[in-house]
Amino acid sequence: MNKPDFDKIMQKQIEALGGRKAKLLIHSCCAPCSSACLERLKDYFDITVLYYNPNIEEEEYYKRKEEQIRLLRETGWADIADCDHEGEKFYRTVEGMEDLPEGGARCLKCFELRLERTAAEAKYGGFEFFTTTLTISPLKPAAAINAIGERLGEKYGVAWLHSDFKKRGGYLRSCQLASEHSLYRQNYCGCEFSRKAREKAEELKNKVTSGNG
């Protein structure tokens, strides 16, 4: 069975607009990831970015948020909708999943938490579509993210804009734009569990390199 091509589905959704610009609320995980997504969508939508990421540790959260705001100020590609951090909400959501491997059930819960807030904000803000930048990452499962988005779109009565932003060189373009705008680019997802997994992997790598492993 062929897997859905979410990028082509998105292109058909854009074509169906018939040249008019619809209001889109896009959840953003960080400025570098959002850059290529916004560049791709800016000619077809009036975009507002929702930087809602309770999973990100507080100091890192505000560092990334400042970069998000700076990118939007420099490009003018979208407005930004402010919201609270709500870090404790993330910990409640993934309680009991702390030791699960990266990319598993804990991450899916995290995606859903952020996308549900986006869907709710889209409904109450009068947006026609909502989506997320998460699918630009080669490490994020586009099929799972789109499935969550579809379900929440039905729940809140807002159209989900399908995506697989890594397609058509999206991830590479995000790296190029991050360099052009001198954006801070993190080396882990954002939650303390992904940070610790990264640190553990680096420690193991260093041991192997030094011959102490």
C-alpha positions in Angstrom: 0.0 0.0 0.0 1.4 3.4 -1.0 2.0 5.9 1.7 0.2 9.2 1.4 2.3 12.0 -0.1 1.4 14.8 2.3 3.3 17.4 0.4 1.2 16.7 -2.7 -2.0 16.8 -0.6 -0.9 20.2 0.7 -0.3 21.5 -2.8 -3.8 20.4 -3.8 -5.3 22.2 -0.8 -3.5 25.3 -1.9 -4.7 25.0 -5.4 -8.3 24.6 -4.1 -8.0 28.1 -2.7 -8.2 29.5 -6.2 -5.6 32.3 -5.6 -7.2 33.7 -2.5 -5.2 33.9 0.8 -6.7 32.0 3.7 -5.9 32.6 7.3 -3.4 30.0 8.6 -2.2 29.4 12.2 1.1 27.4 12.2 2.6 25.9 15.2 6.4 26.5 15.3 8.9 24.5 17.2 11.8 27.0 16.5 12.9 29.7 14.1 15.2 27.6 11.9 12.5 24.9 11.3 9.8 27.6 10.7 11.9 29.5 8.2 11.6 27.2 5.1 7.9 26.4 6.0 7.0 30.1 6.1 8.9 30.8 2.9 7.0 28.0 1.2 3.5 29.2 2.5 3.8 33.0 2.6 2.4 33.6 -0.9 -0.7 31.5 -0.3 -1.7 32.3 3.3 -2.0 35.1 5.8 0.1 33.4 8.4 0.3 33.7 12.2 2.9 31.7 14.1 2.0 30.1 17.4 5.1 29.4 19.3 3.6 26.9 21.8 6.3 24.5 23.2 5.7 23.6 26.9 8.1 20.6 26.3 11.1 22.9 26.0 13.1 23.7 29.1 12.5 27.2 30.3 15.9 28.9 29.5 16.0 27.1 26.2 12.4 28.0 25.5 12.9 31.8 25.8 16.1 31.6 23.8 14.3 30.0 20.9 11.3 32.2 21.3 13.5 35.3 20.9 15.0 33.9 17.7 11.5 33.2 16.4 10.4 36.7 17.0 13.6 38.1 15.4 13.1 36.0 12.2 9.6 37.2 11.8 10.7 40.8 12.3 13.4 40.5 9.7 11.3 38.7 7.1 7.8 40.0 7.6 6.5 36.5 6.6 4.1 36.1 9.5 2.6 37.6 12.7 3.1 35.9 16.0 0.5 34.9 18.6 1.9 35.0 22.1 1.1 32.4 24.7 2.4 31.1 28.1 5.1 28.5 28.4 3.0 26.0 30.5 6.0 23.7 31.2 4.2 21.9 34.0 1.5 20.9 31.5 4.0 19.0 29.5 5.3 17.0 32.5 1.7 16.1 33.5 1.0 15.0 29.9 4.0 12.6 29.7 4.0 11.4 33.3 5.0 7.8 33.4 6.7 8.0 30.0 9.9 9.7 31.1 12.1 6.7 30.4 10.6 5.8 27.0 13.0 6.1 24.0 13.1 9.2 21.9 10.6 9.1 19.1 8.2 6.8 20.8 4.9 7.3 22.7 6.1 10.2 24.8 6.9 12.2 21.7 3.5 11.5 20.1 1.8 12.8 23.3 4.0 15.9 23.1 3.0 16.4 19.4 -0.7 16.1 20.3 -0.4 18.5 23.2 1.1 21.2 21.0 -1.2 20.6 18.1 -4.3 20.5 20.2 -3.5 24.0 21.6 -2.9 25.1 18.0 -6.3 23.7 16.8 -8.1 25.4 19.7 -6.4 28.7 19.0 -7.2 28.4 15.3 -10.9 27.8 16.1 -11.3 30.6 18.5 -9.2 33.0 16.4 -11.2 32.5 13.2 -8.5 30.7 11.2 -9.4 28.6 8.3 -6.4 26.3 8.5 -3.9 25.1 11.1 -0.6 23.2 10.7 2.8 22.7 12.2 6.5 23.0 11.3 7.3 19.7 12.9 7.3 17.7 9.6 10.3 19.5 8.3 12.5 17.5 10.6 14.0 14.2 9.2 13.5 12.8 12.6 9.8 13.5 13.0 7.2 11.0 11.6 5.1 13.0 9.1 2.4 10.3 8.9 1.9 10.3 12.7 1.9 14.1 12.9 -0.6 14.4 10.0 -2.9 11.8 11.6 -3.0 13.8 14.8 -3.7 17.0 12.9 -6.5 15.4 10.9 -8.2 14.1 14.1 -7.9 17.4 15.9 -9.1 19.3 12.8 -12.3 17.2 12.9 -12.6 17.8 16.6 -12.3 21.6 16.4 -13.9 22.1 13.0 -10.8 23.7 11.5 -9.1 22.4 8.3 -5.8 20.7 8.8 -3.2 21.7 6.3 -1.3 18.5 5.5 2.5 18.8 5.1 5.8 17.0 4.8 7.9 20.1 4.7 11.2 18.1 4.4 10.1 17.3 0.9 11.4 19.3 -2.1 14.6 20.1 -0.2 12.8 21.7 2.7 15.1 20.7 5.5 18.2 21.8 3.5 16.5 25.1 2.8 15.8 25.6 6.5 19.5 25.1 7.2 20.4 27.7 4.5 17.9 30.2 5.9 19.1 29.7 9.4 22.7 30.5 8.2 21.5 33.5 6.2 19.8 35.0 9.3 22.4 33.8 11.8 19.8 31.9 13.7 20.6 29.9 16.8 20.1 26.3 15.9 19.8 23.8 18.7 21.1 20.2 18.6 18.2 18.5 20.5 14.4 18.5 20.4 14.0 20.6 23.5 12.7 18.6 26.4 15.0 17.5 29.2 14.6 13.9 28.1 15.9 14.5 24.6 18.7 16.7 26.1 19.8 13.8 28.4 19.6 11.3 25.5 21.8 13.6 23.4 24.3 14.1 26.3 24.4 10.3 26.8 25.0 9.7 23.1 27.8 12.3 23.1 29.4 10.9 26.2 29.4 7.4 24.6 30.8 8.8 21.3 33.6 10.5 23.2 34.5 7.3 25.0 34.7 5.4 21.8 36.8 8.1 20.1 39.2 8.3 23.0 39.4 4.5 23.2 38.0 4.3 26.7 34.8 2.6 25.7 
